Amino acid sequence: MDTFPDNDHAVIWKSCLSKKSKGVGHPSAIVSMGKKHAKCTILIRVLTTGERIVSKKSYPCPTGKVVNKHYAGKDFHGKGQFTTFVQLQGLNTEGNLSPRSPWLNL
């Protein structure tokens, strides 16, 4: 039986970035939340090594408990190194697996 996250708290997420095709990146986030989490917004951004935003997409947080829900960011074109940065705005989180993805070279 799955008990994580529990109903009262625990919000975790993982930032992901994959290469869709040559020069095209595909950001995403995997989110798990307890049943009684506060209202929030999931913000998925892709940054360059100079912290310039090249992709941005947001979703309202789901209601109720979710486990490993996948959210796709906006695909982008580019050359160089990029990282996905995910924030849950409006929440004070108790845990986070990975706010940033590993760097991806396109």
VEXDRENRO-356059 format. One record per atom (N, C-alpha, C): residue in one letter; atom name; x, y, z. Coordinates in nm, 3 decimals, always signed. Example, Ala and Ser with C-alpha at 12.3 -4.5 7.8 and 13.67 -1.06 7.14 Angstrom:
<recs>
- type/atom/X/Y/Z
- A/N/+1.319/-0.569/+0.780
- A/CA/+1.230/-0.450/+0.780
- A/C/+1.320/-0.330/+0.780
- S/N/+1.285/-0.225/+0.708
- S/CA/+1.367/-0.106/+0.714
- S/C/+1.290/+0.003/+0.787
</recs>
This chain:
<recs>
- type/atom/X/Y/Z
- M/N/+0.084/-0.118/+0.000
- M/CA/+0.000/+0.000/+0.000
- M/C/+0.088/+0.124/+0.000
- D/N/+0.060/+0.220/-0.086
- D/CA/+0.137/+0.343/-0.096
- D/C/+0.095/+0.440/+0.014
- T/N/+0.189/+0.482/+0.098
- T/CA/+0.157/+0.578/+0.204
- T/C/+0.237/+0.706/+0.188
- F/N/+0.311/+0.720/+0.080
- F/CA/+0.391/+0.840/+0.061
- F/C/+0.349/+0.912/-0.064
- P/N/+0.322/+1.038/-0.063
- P/CA/+0.324/+1.124/+0.056
- P/C/+0.201/+1.101/+0.142
- D/N/+0.211/+1.135/+0.272
- D/CA/+0.095/+1.116/+0.358
- D/C/-0.008/+1.226/+0.333
- N/N/-0.126/+1.214/+0.387
- N/CA/-0.235/+1.306/+0.356
- N/C/-0.217/+1.446/+0.412
- D/N/-0.139/+1.461/+0.518
- D/CA/-0.128/+1.592/+0.583
- D/C/-0.016/+1.679/+0.528
- H/N/+0.087/+1.619/+0.475
- H/CA/+0.198/+1.701/+0.426
- H/C/+0.283/+1.621/+0.328
- A/N/+0.400/+1.666/+0.306
- A/CA/+0.498/+1.605/+0.215
- A/C/+0.466/+1.639/+0.070
- V/N/+0.548/+1.724/+0.019
- V/CA/+0.544/+1.760/-0.123
- V/C/+0.684/+1.738/-0.176
- I/N/+0.697/+1.655/-0.278
- I/CA/+0.828/+1.631/-0.338
- I/C/+0.816/+1.643/-0.489
- W/N/+0.925/+1.677/-0.551
- W/CA/+0.924/+1.682/-0.697
- W/C/+1.064/+1.656/-0.749
- K/N/+1.067/+1.619/-0.874
- K/CA/+1.193/+1.595/-0.943
- K/C/+1.191/+1.672/-1.074
- S/N/+1.298/+1.744/-1.102
- S/CA/+1.311/+1.817/-1.227
- S/C/+1.381/+1.730/-1.330
- C/N/+1.331/+1.730/-1.452
- C/CA/+1.385/+1.644/-1.557
- C/C/+1.410/+1.726/-1.684
- L/N/+1.508/+1.684/-1.762
- L/CA/+1.534/+1.747/-1.891
- L/C/+1.591/+1.639/-1.983
- S/N/+1.527/+1.622/-2.098
- S/CA/+1.573/+1.522/-2.193
- S/C/+1.590/+1.585/-2.331
- K/N/+1.664/+1.516/-2.414
- K/CA/+1.689/+1.561/-2.551
- K/C/+1.584/+1.495/-2.640
- K/N/+1.495/+1.576/-2.698
- K/CA/+1.387/+1.524/-2.782
- K/C/+1.440/+1.490/-2.922
- S/N/+1.522/+1.579/-2.974
- S/CA/+1.588/+1.558/-3.103
- S/C/+1.707/+1.654/-3.106
- K/N/+1.781/+1.657/-3.214
- K/CA/+1.899/+1.743/-3.221
- K/C/+1.860/+1.889/-3.199
- G/N/+1.917/+1.950/-3.095
- G/CA/+1.892/+2.090/-3.065
- G/C/+1.758/+2.119/-3.001
- V/N/+1.683/+2.016/-2.960
- V/CA/+1.551/+2.035/-2.898
- V/C/+1.550/+1.970/-2.760
- G/N/+1.519/+2.050/-2.658
- G/CA/+1.511/+1.999/-2.522
- G/C/+1.367/+1.984/-2.478
- H/N/+1.343/+1.887/-2.389
- H/CA/+1.208/+1.859/-2.339
- H/C/+1.212/+1.858/-2.185
- P/N/+1.170/+1.970/-2.120
- P/CA/+1.170/+1.974/-1.974
- P/C/+1.043/+1.911/-1.917
- S/N/+1.053/+1.861/-1.794
- S/CA/+0.935/+1.808/-1.727
- S/C/+0.958/+1.805/-1.577
- A/N/+0.850/+1.777/-1.505
- A/CA/+0.856/+1.764/-1.360
- A/C/+0.771/+1.645/-1.319
- I/N/+0.815/+1.575/-1.215
- I/CA/+0.738/+1.466/-1.156
- I/C/+0.707/+1.508/-1.013
- V/N/+0.577/+1.516/-0.981
- V/CA/+0.533/+1.575/-0.854
- V/C/+0.450/+1.476/-0.774
- S/N/+0.474/+1.474/-0.642
- S/CA/+0.393/+1.398/-0.547
- S/C/+0.352/+1.492/-0.434
- M/N/+0.224/+1.487/-0.394
- M/CA/+0.173/+1.576/-0.290
- M/C/+0.075/+1.502/-0.201
- G/N/+0.073/+1.540/-0.073
- G/CA/-0.026/+1.487/+0.020
- G/C/-0.164/+1.544/-0.009
- K/N/-0.266/+1.483/+0.047
- K/CA/-0.405/+1.519/+0.020
- K/C/-0.441/+1.662/+0.061
- K/N/-0.383/+1.712/+0.170
- K/CA/-0.422/+1.842/+0.224
- K/C/-0.323/+1.954/+0.192
- H/N/-0.256/+1.947/+0.078
- H/CA/-0.161/+2.052/+0.043
- H/C/-0.233/+2.182/+0.010
- A/N/-0.161/+2.292/+0.027
- A/CA/-0.216/+2.425/-0.002
- A/C/-0.228/+2.447/-0.152
- K/N/-0.307/+2.546/-0.191
- K/CA/-0.321/+2.585/-0.331
- K/C/-0.185/+2.637/-0.379
- C/N/-0.146/+2.598/-0.499
- C/CA/-0.013/+2.638/-0.546
- C/C/-0.008/+2.636/-0.699
- T/N/+0.108/+2.673/-0.750
- T/CA/+0.135/+2.670/-0.893
- T/C/+0.266/+2.597/-0.917
- I/N/+0.267/+2.506/-1.014
- I/CA/+0.388/+2.435/-1.052
- I/C/+0.451/+2.513/-1.167
- L/N/+0.572/+2.561/-1.147
- L/CA/+0.640/+2.642/-1.247
- L/C/+0.763/+2.565/-1.297
- I/N/+0.765/+2.538/-1.428
- I/CA/+0.875/+2.465/-1.491
- I/C/+0.950/+2.562/-1.582
- R/N/+1.079/+2.584/-1.552
- R/CA/+1.161/+2.674/-1.634
- R/C/+1.288/+2.603/-1.677
- V/N/+1.338/+2.642/-1.793
- V/CA/+1.468/+2.593/-1.840
- V/C/+1.562/+2.712/-1.843
- L/N/+1.682/+2.692/-1.786
- L/CA/+1.782/+2.799/-1.777
- L/C/+1.909/+2.761/-1.850
- T/N/+1.978/+2.863/-1.900
- T/CA/+2.112/+2.843/-1.957
- T/C/+2.214/+2.851/-1.845
- T/N/+2.341/+2.827/-1.877
- T/CA/+2.446/+2.838/-1.775
- T/C/+2.454/+2.980/-1.720
- G/N/+2.410/+3.078/-1.795
- G/CA/+2.408/+3.217/-1.749
- G/C/+2.278/+3.254/-1.680
- E/N/+2.195/+3.156/-1.648
- E/CA/+2.066/+3.173/-1.577
- E/C/+1.960/+3.245/-1.661
- R/N/+1.977/+3.247/-1.794
- R/CA/+1.874/+3.305/-1.882
- R/C/+1.763/+3.202/-1.902
- I/N/+1.637/+3.247/-1.890
- I/CA/+1.522/+3.157/-1.907
- I/C/+1.494/+3.141/-2.056
- V/N/+1.491/+3.015/-2.104
- V/CA/+1.463/+2.987/-2.245
- V/C/+1.331/+2.914/-2.264
- S/N/+1.269/+2.869/-2.155
- S/CA/+1.141/+2.799/-2.162
- S/C/+1.072/+2.815/-2.027
- K/N/+0.940/+2.838/-2.032
- K/CA/+0.866/+2.855/-1.907
- K/C/+0.723/+2.808/-1.927
- K/N/+0.673/+2.728/-1.833
- K/CA/+0.535/+2.682/-1.838
- K/C/+0.488/+2.660/-1.695
- S/N/+0.359/+2.691/-1.669
- S/CA/+0.307/+2.671/-1.535
- S/C/+0.176/+2.593/-1.539
- Y/N/+0.149/+2.525/-1.429
- Y/CA/+0.027/+2.447/-1.411
- Y/C/-0.029/+2.476/-1.272
- P/N/-0.161/+2.476/-1.256
- P/CA/-0.214/+2.481/-1.120
- P/C/-0.188/+2.346/-1.053
- C/N/-0.162/+2.349/-0.923
- C/CA/-0.141/+2.222/-0.851
- C/C/-0.271/+2.143/-0.851
- P/N/-0.262/+2.012/-0.856
- P/CA/-0.383/+1.929/-0.855
- P/C/-0.447/+1.933/-0.716
- T/N/-0.571/+1.895/-0.710
- T/CA/-0.637/+1.883/-0.580
- T/C/-0.622/+1.739/-0.532
- G/N/-0.615/+1.723/-0.402
- G/CA/-0.603/+1.590/-0.346
- G/C/-0.463/+1.533/-0.359
- K/N/-0.450/+1.408/-0.319
- K/CA/-0.321/+1.340/-0.321
- K/C/-0.284/+1.296/-0.462
- V/N/-0.160/+1.320/-0.498
- V/CA/-0.107/+1.271/-0.625
- V/C/+0.030/+1.208/-0.599
- V/N/+0.061/+1.104/-0.672
- V/CA/+0.190/+1.037/-0.659
- V/C/+0.253/+1.024/-0.797
- N/N/+0.370/+1.082/-0.812
- N/CA/+0.448/+1.074/-0.936
- N/C/+0.369/+1.121/-1.059
- K/N/+0.301/+1.234/-1.046
- K/CA/+0.228/+1.292/-1.160
- K/C/+0.328/+1.366/-1.249
- H/N/+0.320/+1.341/-1.378
- H/CA/+0.414/+1.398/-1.475
- H/C/+0.357/+1.524/-1.538
- Y/N/+0.436/+1.631/-1.539
- Y/CA/+0.400/+1.756/-1.604
- Y/C/+0.505/+1.789/-1.708
- A/N/+0.463/+1.814/-1.831
- A/CA/+0.557/+1.847/-1.940
- A/C/+0.574/+1.998/-1.947
- G/N/+0.699/+2.041/-1.962
- G/CA/+0.728/+2.182/-1.984
- G/C/+0.719/+2.213/-2.133
- K/N/+0.752/+2.336/-2.167
- K/CA/+0.749/+2.379/-2.307
- K/C/+0.882/+2.341/-2.373
- D/N/+0.874/+2.264/-2.483
- D/CA/+0.996/+2.227/-2.556
- D/C/+1.066/+2.353/-2.606
- F/N/+1.197/+2.345/-2.620
- F/CA/+1.274/+2.461/-2.664
- F/C/+1.384/+2.417/-2.760
- H/N/+1.431/+2.511/-2.840
- H/CA/+1.542/+2.489/-2.933
- H/C/+1.663/+2.564/-2.880
- G/N/+1.779/+2.504/-2.892
- G/CA/+1.898/+2.573/-2.846
- G/C/+2.023/+2.490/-2.865
- K/N/+2.135/+2.551/-2.832
- K/CA/+2.265/+2.486/-2.839
- K/C/+2.342/+2.530/-2.715
- G/N/+2.403/+2.435/-2.648
- G/CA/+2.477/+2.465/-2.526
- G/C/+2.426/+2.382/-2.411
- Q/N/+2.447/+2.430/-2.288
- Q/CA/+2.406/+2.356/-2.169
- Q/C/+2.282/+2.420/-2.107
- F/N/+2.191/+2.333/-2.062
- F/CA/+2.063/+2.378/-2.006
- F/C/+2.028/+2.295/-1.883
- T/N/+1.949/+2.352/-1.794
- T/CA/+1.897/+2.280/-1.679
- T/C/+1.751/+2.319/-1.657
- T/N/+1.671/+2.225/-1.607
- T/CA/+1.532/+2.253/-1.572
- T/C/+1.527/+2.289/-1.424
- F/N/+1.454/+2.396/-1.393
- F/CA/+1.436/+2.440/-1.255
- F/C/+1.287/+2.442/-1.227
- V/N/+1.244/+2.367/-1.126
- V/CA/+1.102/+2.355/-1.094
- V/C/+1.076/+2.415/-0.956
- Q/N/+0.971/+2.498/-0.947
- Q/CA/+0.929/+2.555/-0.820
- Q/C/+0.782/+2.528/-0.800
- L/N/+0.742/+2.511/-0.675
- L/CA/+0.601/+2.503/-0.640
- L/C/+0.568/+2.631/-0.564
- Q/N/+0.517/+2.730/-0.636
- Q/CA/+0.490/+2.860/-0.577
- Q/C/+0.366/+2.853/-0.489
- G/N/+0.375/+2.912/-0.371
- G/CA/+0.263/+2.913/-0.279
- G/C/+0.271/+2.805/-0.173
- L/N/+0.375/+2.722/-0.178
- L/CA/+0.390/+2.614/-0.080
- L/C/+0.519/+2.629/-0.002
- N/N/+0.512/+2.597/+0.125
- N/CA/+0.633/+2.577/+0.205
- N/C/+0.654/+2.427/+0.208
- T/N/+0.752/+2.378/+0.135
- T/CA/+0.768/+2.234/+0.119
- T/C/+0.852/+2.175/+0.231
- E/N/+0.825/+2.050/+0.260
- E/CA/+0.900/+1.977/+0.361
- E/C/+1.010/+1.894/+0.299
- G/N/+1.000/+1.870/+0.172
- G/CA/+1.102/+1.789/+0.108
- G/C/+1.105/+1.814/-0.040
- N/N/+1.217/+1.791/-0.100
- N/CA/+1.232/+1.811/-0.243
- N/C/+1.344/+1.721/-0.292
- L/N/+1.314/+1.639/-0.390
- L/CA/+1.416/+1.550/-0.444
- L/C/+1.521/+1.626/-0.523
- S/N/+1.478/+1.719/-0.606
- S/CA/+1.573/+1.784/-0.696
- S/C/+1.511/+1.908/-0.759
- P/N/+1.544/+2.028/-0.709
- P/CA/+1.487/+2.147/-0.771
- P/C/+1.540/+2.172/-0.912
- R/N/+1.663/+2.127/-0.938
- R/CA/+1.724/+2.143/-1.071
- R/C/+1.758/+2.005/-1.128
- S/N/+1.741/+1.994/-1.258
- S/CA/+1.784/+1.872/-1.326
- S/C/+1.935/+1.878/-1.347
- P/N/+1.998/+1.765/-1.378
- P/CA/+2.138/+1.771/-1.421
- P/C/+2.148/+1.852/-1.551
- W/N/+2.264/+1.908/-1.576
- W/CA/+2.284/+1.986/-1.699
- W/C/+2.277/+1.895/-1.820
- L/N/+2.213/+1.945/-1.926
- L/CA/+2.204/+1.871/-2.052
- L/C/+2.270/+1.953/-2.160
- N/N/+2.356/+1.890/-2.238
- N/CA/+2.424/+1.957/-2.347
- N/C/+2.352/+1.928/-2.477
- L/N/+2.298/+2.030/-2.542
- L/CA/+2.229/+2.013/-2.672
- L/C/+2.321/+2.053/-2.784
</recs>
